[in-house]
Every structure is written in C-alpha cells, then in structure tokens.
C-alpha cells in the first residue's frame, strides 16, 4: 500500500504497472544509549543528524536519470531549498533600495541630500538590530524580520521628503524667516518634526500591536519594525537636519534643489546673511533672487490670511499642479467624488465581511518546488500511511484544561514551551490497572470507526509503548524462564516495567513517551504518559476536514475517559494539525484586536495633531475607508486571512494614516478662510510630500511582485495596494470632504475653542467675529 499509487492493483500474474512509486530512507545515527539521558542531548542528536544528511545533498540535487522524475522531501534538504529561494528573493531588496535612493535624489534635487537621506534610512536597521539583540536580549531572528526593510524604505523616504519640502517652502514664509537661518531652521524643524511625529507614532503603535502576537515570528517582526520606525524618526529630526545645515553652509550642489530653468535657486542662508552683507553667493550676485523671493514671501504671507490667489509661477511644477489644476478639479467634482467613495466603501464592505481563514494550508512556495511536488503527490496519488502522516497523541497525567505553565519560558529558545502542569496523583497513576486500560485503548483504536464509518487510524498507525511492553515480556519470559505477565498483579507489572524502561532497545525508543523518567535507576517516577496514532489526515488537509477530525477525536476521547478507571479518567487528545487551526483562530482574533486598538490610537493622534474634531472625524473616516477597502480587496482577489495577510492588516492603519494626517494638519494650520482656499493651501504645502512618499513606497514594494516565494509576493502586493488606496482616499476623498464640509475658518471645531466655550465658559468665536467685523471679512468660497 505505501510503495505504490492508489490505482495499482498488484494482482498476481498480471501486467499491472504503477507509474509512480515511493520509498522512505532513514538518515542519521542515534547517539549511544548511555548518552541519551544526558543534558541537551537533543541538540547533539540534531547536529549528528545534520552532518549525516548533508553528505547526500549532491546526490539529491543531481539531474534526474533519463525517462524518470525523482522528487524528495526531507526537513534539512527542504530547508536548504527554501533558504536558497529566500536569498534570491532578497537580492531584489537591493534593487528596491537603489530605486528609493534614486527617487530621493530626484525629489531633493541634490546628490548630497539624497545620499544623506538614504543613509539616514538604512542606518535604522543596524541600530535596530543592536538594540534588538544587545539591549532587549532577543536572539530569535527570523527571515520575516527582513521584510521590515521594505516597510522602512517607504516610511523613511516619506520623512525625508516632508523635511526637505518644508525647507524648500520656508523660502516663501516672510522676510524675517527668509533672512534668518536659525529662525528658518526652527520653523522647518518644528513643522516637519510635528508632522513626522504623528505619522511615526501611529505606525509605531501598529507595529507594537503586532509585537503582542502570541506567534513568535510575527511578534519579533513587530518589535524589529517598530524599533526601525522609532530610530528612523529620531535620526530624521536630529542627524538629517544637521546634514541640511551642512549642505546649506558649504553651498553643496550649487544649483541645489533647482534643476529647471523656471526654478529660483535656493540661497544658502548662512553665507548670504553673513556680516559682510554683500549678498554674494560664491562670488555670484544673488540680490535679485533674494529680492524676488522676499516679494513672494510677503505675497504668500498676506494671502495666507486672505482669500487671494498666490503667484506660484516660481514654485515647483508639481506644486503648481496641485495649486492651479488639481485643487479646482477636486472642488468642481467634490460631490461626485464623495458619492463615488461612499459607493466604493459599501462595495468593499460587502466583500470585507466575507474574509475568513484559508481552507488549505499555504506553503508559500512555488508549485515546482520539491516540497510542494512531494506533498501533492503523497496526498493525491498514494493512500494514507504511517510513514507519512499526521499524528494524534492521547495523553494522561497532564492537566487537560491548563496543560502548560509558560510564565518562566525563555523567549529566545524556540524549543522552550514551558513546563507541564501535572494532574494530581488522585487523577493519574501508572499501575497495572491503568496500563491494562491503555492497552485496550490502543487495540480498539486500531480498527475504530466513527459514525460516518471512517477509520480513525491509518493502517499500522498505532504507536503504543504498551505493545512493545507486551512484546518485551514475551521475549523476557522465554529468555529468563518466568511465568507470563500477570496484568492483575501490580508488583509483577511494576517490576517488569522497571526492567523494560531500562532496556537499551525498548527503553530508549519510548523515552519521550513518559514524563518524570529522569534516570534508569528510578524509572517508576512516571508523572505522565502518552500513546500516538497516525491519523488519516492528508499532509495538505483542508481546514474543514481538520476541524471535522478534531471534533471526532474529541468525542472518541470522551468515550475513552468514560470507560477508564478513576486513576486515568482525565486524558486528552492533541495533534499538530489542531494547533495549526488554533493558531489561525488566535491570528484572526489578534489581528482584528490590533486593528481596533491601532485605529483608536490613530483617531486620538489625529485629533491632537489637527487640534480640530471636525477635521479629525473626516480623517478617521478616511482611515476606516482604507481599512475596509484593503480587506475587501483581499477577498475580491481570492486571498484569505493567512499569516501574511494578518501581518499586513495590522500595518494598514499605521500606513494609511501617513498621507491623510499631513493634509489634515496642514488644512488645520492654515490661516486662510474658506474651505476651498484652506484645502488648496494644504495641497500646495503637503501635496508634493504625500505624492513623493507614495511613489517611493509603491516603487519599493513593486519589486516584490517578481519574487519566487509566494510569501513575499503577497506582502509586496498588499503593501502596494495599501499605499495606493491610502493615497487615493487622502487626496480624492479627504480633500473634497474638506472642500464640502470642512471648517471654513478658525475656530470652528478647534479643541481650544471647544474647551474655552464649554469648559471655561469663554466664547472665543465672538472675539474672532468682532475682529473680522472691524477689519472686514474676506469673501469665502465653499
């Protein structure tokens, strides 16, 4: 049955042939029995096994003989295959990094600032790993942690763009600011640091929520990514401003940020404001430029309080596009855009509620990999067998309701699962009566069927130490010449069991099936025991099938306990496949819990950052729309809530807040009156930074489309789609919503106004109205 395909009949004297066959080879040399009880013997056994199997790597990797296809699956060799695929995929990280580097240079229009900005980003990784391993003393380092590099490329570039764009736009902020380098840098630093703090804080919280996951690989990814966001923010508000100051002081990249003929070269303020007062810039007269910029600064300063248009002819082309083209387009189509996004939200919500865990286990490997081919062939072409199967364990002596105490585990040790919480002696005692019950259970389960007439155990799938105990007794009786084993005699059973577990062949074989068996001199300290059965689940089983058999085994265990003596009536069953399903359930619960907490934090941060409840409310709706759109896309595209999807869903709140918070804070901060004018001012100020950040993150995640491992492909796809939806919602929903329903002027919706009016009893609006009546209220456009 094991060696041949299902369709092979094997009739005598027939020419029946099988197109496929399989074999099992056992590798490795066990450690000598006298060393088996030594401390840390598992590590030594693993090392011996690895060394032994590695000798045959070239044999398995050799080309197949003519006319044959040979596939293999072995843990060590399969890990080597996966490792090679991962290394190839991460080469694309270098290409993504170079792309981000090029985009930073183009956006800043400075080789020096581009290099320093990119260095600012990549510095966060080694600093993070130093803190991760050195300060936090975490040794677990999975390949999932490397995905944080792709995330920080976009986040870090966005922070660089915010700071540089603020520095560029500071030249339009008035005479005093324009001619005072300290005042200018303070203005730039304050505006950029505040904007970046809001986005970094929400993203950091999202990663912190990920670190609370009970799944170690996901938790460590959250820690690494969160630290990278933190250190990147600290660097961009300390080290990078110093780089900008050096760039300015020494006049690096003389044309600096101005590569087009229509751009006014940025003056290097330290030199132009020196005591010489010459206004020269490296022997070049820059007085005309200073005069022109001063005029523009005065004009923008005045128009920020009035509803007049700003002359943006000397602004960058992208800024002119946002001011002159996109803003009027959004205003004209605001009702249509809002209606379209409401429809989009409803459609995506209808799909989002259908999200569910995957029906089948996801390998994350290409279909032509050895692992996938071997498992698929075993499941579809061969009958279930004990050699390749999933195993159900029946356990007695451990508390079935609370089996593990993990309070003191070493989280750096992946093999440290905690300590067993034992049942009291009254609920478990391994004696002749309980052994007889275990023996009967093993024999009954070999042929047991459920209500649907399906076998519980695969052919020859019982792994019961009681069978070997019986076999050993028979051989022992012939060898020593004693009477047959008397199950009714506890002294006879105890004496023979002591000899059995001391036997080098049988005792070593079953050593891991007993708890408390510390040494061979005192083998009767049995605190728990188990027997195992190869079940009929396929290697690549479906979720519904796994849940079905979990319920069936649970009912069978209840029947076994009902017939058991009181000393062994509290057994329970478990299987690795059940753990997979539990992991999925935990993943679903933790994912939506993390999304909820991250969203609440984002709402609070948005409210505090914008200082306006109306703006924060629409920004919160914007984030909700992005979250629903992403979940709806997952369902529409045929994805399920697997491990990668769970990680990305936790991140989407942090990633989706970046764009809308920049626009919201800018809309709130402008002194312009009128919804259209305030929205247009926000787009002029932050539109370039938002667009540049989106392009950079989209570019870095785009390269993940070409990876081999499905894991990276899915991650790249969702990051790409998340950024795309975040940008679309921020620009084409949030800004039209501000043009339609946003506060027209201060102090409508301001936190300070609401506090003064409803807590302190001071109506600051009436004072503002009096000032406007005295000075003349400008005409508003809504």
C-alpha positions in Angstrom: 0.0 0.0 0.0 2.7 2.5 0.9 5.0 2.0 -2.1 2.5 2.1 -4.9 -0.1 4.5 -6.2 -3.8 4.2 -5.3 -4.7 2.8 -8.8 -2.1 0.0 -8.5 -3.9 -3.4 -8.0 -1.0 -5.6 -7.6 -2.8 -8.8 -8.8 -0.7 -11.9 -9.1 0.3 -12.9 -12.6 -0.8 -9.6 -14.1 1.0 -7.0 -16.1 -0.4 -4.2 -13.9 2.1 -1.4 -13.7 2.4 1.7 -11.4 3.5 5.0 -13.0 4.8 6.2 -9.6 6.3 4.7 -6.5 7.9 6.0 -3.3 10.4 4.9 -0.7 11.5 6.0 2.8 15.1 6.3 3.8 16.0 6.8 7.5 19.1 9.0 7.9 21.1 9.7 11.0 22.9 7.7 13.6 21.4 7.8 17.1 23.6 8.8 20.0 24.7 5.9 22.1 22.1 4.9 24.7 24.3 5.7 27.7 24.4 9.3 26.4 20.7 9.6 25.7 19.8 10.8 29.2 22.5 13.4 29.2 21.5 17.1 29.4 20.9 18.8 26.0 21.1 15.5 24.2 18.6 16.7 21.6 21.0 19.3 20.2 23.7 16.7 19.9 21.3 14.4 18.1 20.3 17.2 15.7 23.9 18.0 15.0 24.7 14.4 14.2 21.7 14.1 12.0 22.5 17.3 10.1 26.1 16.2 9.5 24.9 12.8 8.3 22.2 14.0 5.8 24.5 16.7 4.4 26.6 14.0 2.8 23.8 13.2 0.4 23.0 16.7 -0.7 24.8 16.4 -4.0 23.0 13.1 -4.7 19.6 14.6 -4.4 20.4 17.7 -6.3 21.9 15.7 -9.2 19.9 15.8 -12.5 17.2 13.1 -12.9 18.0 10.0 -15.0 16.6 9.9 -18.5 12.9 9.0 -18.5 12.5 9.5 -14.8 11.4 12.2 -12.4 12.7 12.0 -8.9 11.3 14.2 -6.2 12.2 14.2 -2.5 11.2 15.8 0.8 13.4 15.9 3.8 13.5 18.5 6.5 17.1 19.5 6.2 17.2 19.4 2.4 13.9 21.2 2.2 15.2 24.0 4.5 18.2 24.3 2.2 16.0 24.7 -0.8 13.8 27.3 0.9 16.9 29.2 2.1 18.2 29.4 -1.5 14.9 30.8 -2.7 14.9 33.4 0.1 18.4 34.5 -0.7 17.5 35.0 -4.3 14.4 37.0 -3.4 16.2 39.3 -1.1 18.6 40.3 -3.8 15.6 42.3 -5.1 15.8 44.3 -1.8 19.0 45.8 -3.2 17.2 46.8 -6.4 14.3 48.3 -4.4 16.8 50.2 -2.2 18.6 51.7 -5.3 15.2 52.7 -6.7 14.4 54.5 -3.5 17.8 56.1 -3.5 17.3 57.4 -7.0 13.9 58.8 -6.1 15.2 60.6 -3.1 17.9 62.3 -5.2 15.3 63.3 -7.8 12.9 64.7 -5.2 15.5 66.6 -3.2 17.4 67.6 -6.4 20.6 67.2 -4.5 23.2 64.4 -4.6 24.4 65.3 -1.1 20.9 65.4 0.5 19.9 62.2 -1.5 22.9 60.3 -0.2 22.5 61.6 3.4 18.8 60.9 3.3 19.2 57.4 2.1 21.9 56.8 4.7 19.5 58.1 7.3 17.1 55.4 6.3 19.4 52.4 6.1 21.1 53.4 9.4 17.9 52.5 11.2 18.4 48.8 10.5 21.9 48.2 12.2 20.9 50.4 15.1 17.7 48.5 15.5 19.4 45.1 15.4 21.9 46.4 18.0 19.1 47.4 20.3 17.1 44.2 19.5 19.9 41.8 20.3 22.0 43.9 22.7 19.5 45.8 24.8 16.4 43.7 24.6 18.5 40.5 24.6 16.3 38.9 21.9 18.0 36.1 20.0 15.2 35.0 17.7 15.9 36.3 14.2 13.6 35.1 11.5 13.7 35.9 7.8 10.4 37.7 8.4 12.3 40.5 10.2 14.0 41.4 6.9 10.6 42.4 5.5 10.8 45.4 7.8 13.4 46.8 5.4 10.9 47.1 2.7 8.5 48.9 5.0 11.1 51.4 6.3 12.2 52.3 2.8 8.9 53.9 2.2 8.4 55.4 5.7 11.9 56.8 5.8 11.7 58.3 2.4 8.4 60.0 3.3 10.0 61.6 6.3 12.9 62.9 4.2 10.5 64.4 1.7 8.5 66.1 4.5 11.6 67.7 5.9 13.1 68.8 2.6 9.8 70.1 1.2 9.3 72.1 4.4 12.8 73.5 3.9 12.0 74.4 0.3 8.7 76.1 1.1 10.2 78.0 4.0 11.6 80.5 1.4 8.1 81.7 0.9 7.3 82.4 4.6 8.2 86.1 5.1 11.2 88.4 5.3 12.3 87.6 8.9 12.2 83.9 8.4 13.8 84.1 4.9 16.8 86.1 6.1 17.4 84.4 9.5 18.9 80.9 9.2 18.2 80.0 12.8 14.6 81.1 12.6 14.2 79.3 9.3 15.6 76.0 10.5 13.5 76.3 13.7 10.4 76.8 11.6 11.3 73.9 9.3 12.2 71.6 12.1 9.1 72.4 14.1 6.7 71.9 11.2 8.4 68.7 9.9 9.1 67.1 13.3 5.4 67.5 14.3 4.1 66.1 11.1 6.5 63.2 11.2 5.8 62.5 14.8 2.2 62.0 14.1 2.8 59.5 11.3 5.6 57.8 13.1 3.6 57.4 16.3 0.7 55.8 14.6 2.9 53.4 12.6 4.9 52.6 15.7 1.8 51.7 17.6 0.6 49.5 14.8 3.9 47.6 15.0 3.8 47.4 18.8 0.4 45.8 18.5 1.9 43.3 16.1 4.6 42.5 18.7 1.9 41.4 21.1 1.0 38.5 18.8 1.4 35.0 20.5 3.1 33.8 17.4 6.9 34.4 18.0 7.8 35.1 14.3 5.1 37.7 14.0 5.8 39.2 17.4 9.6 39.7 16.7 8.7 41.2 13.3 6.6 43.8 15.1 9.4 44.6 17.5 12.0 45.0 14.8 9.8 47.1 12.5 8.6 49.3 15.5 12.2 50.0 16.5 13.2 50.8 12.9 10.4 53.4 12.8 11.5 54.9 16.1 15.2 55.1 15.3 14.4 56.5 11.8 12.3 59.2 13.3 15.0 60.1 15.8 17.6 60.3 13.1 15.5 62.4 10.7 14.9 65.1 13.4 18.5 65.2 14.6 21.1 63.9 12.2 19.4 64.8 8.9 18.7 68.5 9.9 22.4 68.7 10.6 23.1 67.4 7.1 20.8 70.0 5.6 22.6 72.7 7.6 26.0 71.5 6.3 24.6 71.4 2.8 23.4 75.0 3.2 26.5 76.3 4.9 29.1 74.9 2.5 27.0 75.6 -0.6 27.0 72.0 -1.7 25.2 71.3 -5.0 25.2 74.9 -6.0 22.1 74.8 -8.0 20.8 72.7 -5.1 17.2 72.0 -5.5 16.7 73.9 -8.7 17.4 71.8 -11.9 14.8 73.5 -14.1 15.1 76.9 -15.8 11.9 78.2 -14.1 13.1 77.4 -10.6 14.7 80.1 -8.5 17.9 78.7 -7.0 17.7 78.4 -3.2 20.1 80.9 -1.4 22.5 79.4 1.1 21.3 81.4 4.0 24.3 81.3 6.3 26.6 82.9 3.7 24.0 85.4 2.4 23.3 86.6 5.9 26.9 87.0 6.9 28.4 90.1 8.4 29.8 91.2 5.1 26.3 92.0 3.9 27.4 91.7 0.3 24.6 89.2 -0.7 27.2 87.3 -2.8 26.8 83.6 -3.2 30.3 82.2 -4.1 31.0 85.4 -6.0 27.6 85.3 -7.7 25.2 88.1 -7.2 22.1 86.7 -5.7 20.5 90.0 -4.7 17.8 89.8 -7.5 16.8 86.4 -6.4 16.6 87.5 -2.7 14.5 90.4 -3.8 12.2 88.3 -5.8 11.9 85.7 -3.0 11.2 88.4 -0.5 8.3 89.7 -2.7 6.9 86.2 -3.0 7.2 85.7 0.8 5.3 88.9 1.5 2.6 87.9 -1.0 2.2 84.4 0.4 2.1 85.7 4.0 -0.6 88.2 3.1 -2.6 85.7 1.1 -2.5 83.2 3.9 -4.9 85.5 5.8 -7.0 86.5 2.8 -8.6 84.6 0.0 -6.5 85.9 -2.8 -4.5 83.7 -5.2 -0.8 83.2 -4.7 1.6 83.8 -7.6 3.0 80.3 -7.9 4.9 80.8 -11.1 8.2 80.3 -9.3 7.1 77.3 -7.4 8.0 73.8 -8.5 5.9 72.3 -11.3 4.3 69.7 -9.0 3.3 72.4 -6.5 1.8 74.4 -9.3 -0.1 71.4 -10.5 -1.7 70.9 -7.1 -2.5 74.6 -6.7 -3.6 75.5 -10.2 -5.0 72.3 -11.7 -5.9 69.6 -9.1 -7.4 71.8 -6.5 -10.0 73.4 -8.8 -10.7 69.9 -10.3 -11.4 68.4 -6.9 -13.6 71.4 -6.0 -15.7 71.1 -9.2 -16.1 67.3 -8.8 -16.3 67.2 -5.0 -19.9 65.9 -4.7 -19.3 63.2 -7.4 -16.1 62.1 -5.8 -17.7 61.8 -2.3 -20.5 59.8 -3.8 -18.1 57.6 -5.6 -16.1 56.8 -2.5 -19.3 56.1 -0.5 -20.2 53.6 -3.1 -16.7 52.2 -3.1 -16.9 51.8 0.7 -20.2 50.0 0.6 -19.0 47.6 -2.1 -15.7 46.9 -0.3 -17.6 46.4 3.0 -19.8 43.8 1.3 -16.7 41.8 0.4 -14.8 42.5 3.6 -17.3 40.8 5.8 -16.6 37.6 3.8 -13.0 37.4 5.0 -12.1 34.1 6.6 -9.1 31.9 7.3 -7.6 29.8 4.5 -9.3 26.4 3.8 -6.0 24.8 2.9 -2.6 25.1 4.4 -0.5 27.6 2.5 3.1 26.6 1.7 4.2 30.0 0.3 6.5 28.1 -2.2 6.3 27.9 -6.0 4.4 24.9 -7.4 7.5 23.4 -8.9 9.5 23.3 -5.7 10.4 19.8 -4.3 8.4 20.3 -1.1 5.2 21.2 -2.9 5.5 18.4 -5.5 6.3 15.8 -3.0 3.5 16.7 -0.6 1.0 17.0 -3.5 2.0 13.6 -4.9 1.8 11.9 -1.5 -1.7 13.3 -0.9 -3.2 12.8 -4.3 -1.5 9.6 -5.6 -0.9 7.5 -2.6 -3.0 6.1 0.3 -2.5 7.4 3.8 0.2 5.6 5.7 2.1 5.7 9.0 5.4 6.7 7.3 3.9 10.0 6.0 1.1 11.2 8.2 -0.1 13.5 10.9 -0.2 12.1 14.4 -2.8 12.2 17.2 -1.5 11.9 20.8 -3.5 10.6 23.7 -2.1 12.0 26.9 -2.7 11.1 30.6 -1.2 12.8 33.7 -1.2 16.4 32.5 -3.9 18.9 33.4 -6.2 18.8 30.3 -7.7 22.3 31.0 -4.4 24.1 31.6 -1.6 21.9 30.4 1.3 24.4 30.2 2.9 27.0 32.5 4.8 29.4 30.3 5.4 32.1 32.8 9.1 31.5 33.1 9.9 30.5 29.5 12.9 31.8 27.7 11.5 33.5 24.6 14.9 33.3 22.9 14.6 29.5 23.0 12.2 28.3 20.3 12.1 24.9 22.0 11.1 26.2 25.4 7.3 25.8 25.5 7.1 26.0 29.3 6.6 23.3 31.9 3.7 20.8 32.1 1.1 21.4 34.8 0.6 17.9 36.1 -2.7 16.3 37.2 -2.9 15.5 41.0 -1.9 11.9 42.0 -5.5 11.1 42.5 -6.2 11.6 38.8 -3.2 9.7 37.4 -1.3 6.7 38.5 0.5 4.3 36.1 -0.2 0.9 37.6 -1.3 -2.5 36.3 -5.0 -1.4 36.1 -4.2 1.8 34.1 -1.7 0.0 31.9 -4.4 -2.5 31.0 -6.7 0.3 30.1 -4.1 1.9 27.8 -3.5 -1.5 26.2 -7.2 -1.9 25.5 -7.5 1.6 24.1 -4.6 1.0 21.7 -6.2 -2.2 20.3 -9.7 -0.7 20.0 -8.5 2.4 18.1 -6.6 0.4 15.5 -9.9 -0.6 14.0 -12.3 2.0 15.4 -14.6 3.9 13.1 -16.7 7.0 13.6 -20.4 7.5 12.9 -19.6 8.1 9.2 -17.9 4.7 9.1 -14.4 6.3 8.7 -11.3 4.9 10.3 -9.6 7.0 13.0 -6.1 5.5 12.5 -4.1 4.8 9.3 -3.1 1.2 8.6 -0.5 0.0 11.1 -0.6 3.5 12.5 -0.7 2.8 16.3 2.5 3.8 18.2 1.8 2.3 21.6 4.6 1.6 24.1 2.2 -1.0 25.7 2.5 -3.1 22.6 6.3 -3.2 22.9 6.0 -3.8 26.6 3.9 -6.9 25.8 6.4 -8.0 23.1 9.3 -7.5 25.5 7.6 -9.5 28.2 7.1 -12.4 25.8 10.8 -12.4 24.9 11.8 -11.9 28.5 9.7 -14.9 29.6 11.4 -17.1 27.1 14.9 -15.8 27.9 14.6 -15.8 31.7 12.1 -18.6 32.0 9.5 -16.7 34.1 5.7 -17.1 34.0 3.6 -14.9 31.7 2.9 -11.3 32.7 0.0 -11.1 35.1 -1.8 -7.8 34.5 -3.7 -8.3 37.7 -0.6 -8.3 39.8 0.7 -4.8 40.5 4.1 -5.9 41.9 4.7 -8.1 38.9 3.8 -5.3 36.4 5.9 -2.8 38.3 9.0 -5.0 38.4 8.8 -5.9 34.8 8.1 -2.3 33.7 11.3 -1.2 35.5 13.3 -3.7 33.5 11.5 -2.7 30.3 12.4 1.0 30.5 16.0 0.1 31.4 16.3 -2.0 28.2 18.6 -0.2 25.7 16.4 -1.1 22.7 12.9 -0.6 24.1 13.5 1.9 26.9 15.4 4.4 24.7 12.8 4.1 21.9 10.0 5.1 24.2 11.8 7.5 26.5 9.9 10.6 25.2 6.5 8.9 25.9 7.0 9.1 29.6 7.3 12.2 31.9 9.4 12.1 35.0 11.7 9.4 33.7 14.8 11.1 34.8 17.2 8.2 35.0 17.2 4.5 34.8 17.9 4.0 38.5 14.5 5.3 39.4 12.2 4.6 36.4 9.0 4.4 38.4 8.6 8.2 38.7 6.1 8.3 35.9 4.2 11.6 36.0 2.5 11.4 32.6 2.4 9.2 29.6 1.2 9.2 26.0 0.4 6.9 23.1 0.3 8.1 19.5 -1.7 7.2 16.4 -1.1 8.1 12.7 -4.4 9.6 11.7 -6.0 9.6 8.2 -5.5 13.3 7.6 -3.6 14.2 4.4 -0.4 16.2 4.6 -2.1 19.1 2.9 -5.5 18.8 4.5 -8.4 21.3 4.3 -9.5 23.4 7.2 -13.0 21.9 7.3 -11.5 18.4 7.2 -9.2 19.2 10.1 -12.0 20.7 12.2 -14.1 17.6 11.4 -11.5 15.2 12.7 -10.7 17.3 15.7 -14.3 17.1 16.8 -14.4 13.3 16.1 -11.2 12.6 18.1 -12.6 14.8 20.9 -15.7 12.7 21.0 -13.7 9.5 21.0 -11.5 10.7 23.8 -14.6 11.4 25.9 -15.8 7.8 25.3 -12.3 6.5 26.4 -12.4 8.6 29.6 -15.9 7.4 30.4 -14.7 3.8 30.4 -11.4 4.5 32.2 -10.5 3.7 35.8 -10.6 6.8 38.0 -6.8 6.9 38.2 -6.6 7.6 34.4 -10.0 9.1 33.6 -8.7 12.6 32.7 -6.9 12.0 29.5 -7.0 14.3 26.5 -6.0 14.2 22.8 -4.0 16.6 20.7 -2.5 16.8 17.2 -0.2 19.3 15.4 -2.9 20.0 13.0 -5.3 21.1 15.8 -2.5 23.5 16.8 -2.5 25.0 13.3 -6.2 25.6 13.5 -5.9 27.1 16.9 -3.1 29.4 15.6 -5.4 30.6 12.8 -8.1 31.4 15.3 -5.7 33.3 17.5 -4.3 35.1 14.5 -7.8 36.2 13.4 -8.7 37.4 16.9 -5.4 39.2 17.5 -5.4 40.8 14.0 -8.8 42.5 14.5 -8.0 43.4 18.1 -4.8 45.0 16.9 -6.6 46.8 14.1 -9.2 48.2 16.6 -6.6 49.4 19.0 -4.4 50.9 16.3 -7.4 52.7 14.8 -8.4 54.2 18.2 -4.8 55.4 18.7 -4.9 56.9 15.2 -8.1 58.7 16.0 -6.6 60.2 19.2 -3.4 61.1 17.4 -5.3 62.7 14.5 -7.4 64.7 16.9 -4.4 66.0 18.9 -2.4 66.7 15.8 -5.1 68.6 13.9 -6.5 70.2 17.1 -9.9 70.1 15.4 -12.6 67.5 16.0 -14.2 68.1 12.6 -11.0 67.5 10.6 -10.1 64.5 12.8 -13.6 63.0 12.2 -13.2 63.1 8.5 -9.6 61.9 8.7 -10.8 58.9 10.8 -13.5 58.1 8.2 -10.7 58.2 5.6 -8.6 55.6 7.5 -11.7 53.5 8.0 -12.3 53.6 4.3 -8.8 52.5 3.6 -9.0 49.6 6.0 -12.3 48.4 4.6 -11.0 48.8 1.0 -7.9 46.7 1.8 -10.0 43.9 3.4 -12.4 44.0 0.5 -9.6 43.8 -2.0 -8.2 40.7 -0.1 -11.5 38.9 -0.6 -12.0 40.1 -4.2 -8.5 38.9 -5.2 -9.2 35.5 -3.8 -6.9 35.8 -0.7 -7.8 34.6 2.8 -6.7 35.6 6.2 -3.4 33.8 6.3 -0.2 34.7 8.2 1.0 37.3 5.6 -2.5 38.9 5.3 -2.7 39.1 9.1 0.6 41.0 9.4 -0.4 43.4 6.6 -3.8 44.1 8.1 -2.3 45.2 11.3 0.0 47.5 9.4 -2.6 49.2 7.2 -3.8 51.5 10.0 -0.3 52.8 10.5 0.5 53.0 6.8 -2.8 54.6 5.8 -2.6 57.4 8.3 0.6 58.9 6.8 -0.9 60.8 3.9 -4.2 61.9 5.4 -2.5 63.3 8.6 -0.2 65.5 6.6 -3.1 67.0 4.7 -5.2 67.3 7.8 -2.6 69.1 9.9 -1.8 71.4 7.0 -5.6 72.2 6.5 -5.9 72.9 10.2 -2.8 75.1 10.5 -3.5 77.4 7.6 -4.9 80.8 8.4 -6.8 81.1 5.1 -10.5 81.4 5.4 -12.9 79.4 3.2 -13.0 75.6 2.6 -11.6 75.7 -0.9 -8.8 78.0 -0.1 -7.8 76.1 3.0 -7.8 72.8 1.1 -5.9 74.4 -1.8 -3.3 75.7 0.7 -2.9 72.2 2.2 -2.4 70.6 -1.2 0.2 73.3 -2.1 2.1 72.7 1.1 1.9 68.9 1.5 0.8 67.6 -1.9 4.4 67.1 -3.1 5.5 65.3 0.1 2.5 63.0 0.1 2.9 62.1 -3.6 6.6 61.6 -3.3 6.1 59.3 -0.3 3.5 57.3 -2.2 5.7 56.9 -5.3 8.6 55.8 -3.2 6.8 53.1 -1.2 5.0 51.9 -4.3 8.3 51.6 -6.1 10.0 49.6 -3.3 7.1 47.2 -2.9 6.7 46.8 -6.7 9.9 44.7 -6.8 8.4 42.1 -4.5 6.0 41.2 -7.4 8.9 39.4 -9.0 10.0 37.3 -6.1 9.7 33.5 -6.2 8.2 32.8 -2.8 4.5 33.4 -2.6 5.0 34.9 0.9 7.0 37.9 -0.4 4.7 38.3 -3.4 1.6 38.6 -1.2 3.4 41.0 1.2 4.5 43.2 -1.7 1.1 43.2 -3.3 -0.7 44.2 -0.1 1.8 47.0 0.7 1.4 48.3 -2.8 -2.4 48.2 -2.7 -2.4 49.7 0.8 -0.3 52.7 -0.3 -2.4 53.1 -3.4 -5.7 53.1 -1.5 -4.3 55.4 1.2 -3.2 58.0 -1.4 -6.5 57.8 -3.3 -8.6 58.2 -0.2 -6.5 61.0 1.2 -6.4 63.1 -2.0 -9.7 62.3 -3.6 -11.9 61.7 -0.6 -10.5 63.7 2.3 -9.7 66.9 0.4 -13.1 67.0 -1.3 -14.8 66.3 2.0 -12.9 69.3 3.5 -14.0 71.4 0.5 -17.6 70.3 1.1 -17.9 70.0 4.9 -14.7 71.1 6.5 -14.4 74.0 8.9 -14.4 77.3 6.9 -12.1 79.1 9.3 -10.8 79.1 12.8 -12.1 78.4 15.5 -14.8 76.1 14.1 -14.2 72.7 15.6 -10.9 73.7 17.3 -10.2 71.9 20.5 -9.1 75.1 22.2 -12.3 76.8 21.2 -14.5 73.9 22.4 -12.5 73.8 25.7 -12.9 77.5 26.3 -16.5 77.6 25.4 -17.9 74.5 27.1 -15.4 74.2 30.0 -14.1 77.7 30.7 -17.3 79.4 29.5 -15.3 81.8 27.3 -16.7 82.2 23.7 -13.6 82.9 21.6 -15.6 82.9 18.5 -17.3 86.1 19.3 -14.0 87.8 19.7 -12.9 86.4 16.3 -16.2 87.7 14.8 -15.6 91.2 16.3 -12.1 91.3 14.8 -13.4 90.3 11.4 -16.2 92.8 11.5 -13.6 95.5 12.4 -11.1 94.5 9.7 -13.5 93.3 7.1 -14.4 89.7 6.5 -12.9 88.3 3.3 -15.2 86.6 0.8 -15.4 82.9 1.2 -15.6 80.2 -1.5 -17.1 76.8 -0.5 
